[in-house]
Amino acid sequence: MLSIFQLGGLGRTGQQSTPGGGGGGGAHRYWQFVNLDIPSGYFEISELQLWVAGARAAGATISSSDVPGLGSVSDLNDDDVMTRCFWTITVAEDPSFFVRFDLGSAQVVTGWRQASFDDSNRYIRGCTVQYSDDGSTWTDAGTFSGISWIGALYTYFAVESF
């Protein structure tokens, strides 16, 4: 079982969550977000980052199954909350949609975070995080649900174990 603690930004406190699934553990090169649950309208965020050894995986290459309607997928890992990209909810909630990270080599992911832009209806409310060693065969690392919008700030998920 994967345990996380949702931490708010700027002095906010978080809430304890325990997603189902998971178990993968270990280092993996490829990671992706699938099965997104978006409150309504559009999936529009300014950051979606994986964390390795307590720091943002800044060198990760990010791709998605569909071209964003605004911005670039690389904006999700530029550490700038003023950039953003979006997809329609129809695209983002399609079972084949993904946002994928290539870390360049196998690494242990210690957490992930998202920063919403400015709308409480456009963030990731739930998702499944998967890993792969070859970019083709995927294994569920954990399923997250009930993620609360804390405002236009970072929401960080420290992962005890995948």
Protein Blocks (a to p, Z undefined) as FASTA:
>chain_A
ZZdddddeehiacdddddeeejjgpcdfbdcdehiacfbhpacdfbdcddeehiacfkbc
cddfbdcfedjfklmmnopakbccdddfklmmpmkbccdddehiacddfbdcdddfkbck
lccfbdcddddfkomaccdfbdcehiacebjcddddddfbZZ
